[in-house]
Amino acid sequence: MTTVAVPVSWQADLTASARRLSAVVAVGLAAGAAIGGVGGRLAMLVLRLTSSDSLHGLESDDGFVMGQVSGSTLFLIMLTGALGVVGALFYFAVRGWIPAGSRAAWTGVFGAAVGGAGVVHPDGIDFNMLEPLWLAVAFFVALPAAYGVTMSVLVERALRRDAQGRPAGGRAWIVGLIPLIALAIAGTTGLVVLVLLAGAWWLRRSLPQVAALWRSTALVWAGRVALLAFTVWSGWLLVRDATQIL
């Protein structure tokens, strides 16, 4: 007896996709805000205490006054939360290229290399006057690495729960989409991300062969090579700048 697959309506498919997306966005927002925002401010507090008192009141490279907790701290948490969402969406898009058993480790290394290269640089105050310099470098390499590992683990857990039919009760998942909509309203980048997500869903729904191509062996290996190359290049930039600083 042959079993005929019942087509899934576009409404049901859209709801299921939006529910998974909601989980990814919520994880990215929480991990980015907690590790990048709160963790970053705590790291700066430690470095402020270990550095010269002459730095008190000076403006950091990111525009925050050292030694003060103000409205700029809330802005930092919001900014890192938004970056966390973008990072989680990127991970969601490429996770199929990464072996399941090494996703957390790879994301941690990727975060350390790319995030560290983006933050650690030999110009300005942060990595010239803060003491000890090695601790400053270590903090801002460890933080994006911690974000990568935490985000990956939590995203995978959320997706497993969804696959097992145990998503958040009722329509609570809709709340997870609010940050994504806010990003789209706030700027062009967020709007582009939203359009890309809608386009990806439409392609998967209308042209399943495109989704199959995304998961094909050739593209998976090409994606792995590209991710590895970008990680190595970012790592080289990080080592170069850290060597100049130290």
Summary of the structure (lengths in Angstrom):
residues: 246
radius of gyration: 20.5
end to end distance: 70.7
largest distance: 80.9
contacts: 739
relative contact order: 0.15
helix: 78%
strand: 1%
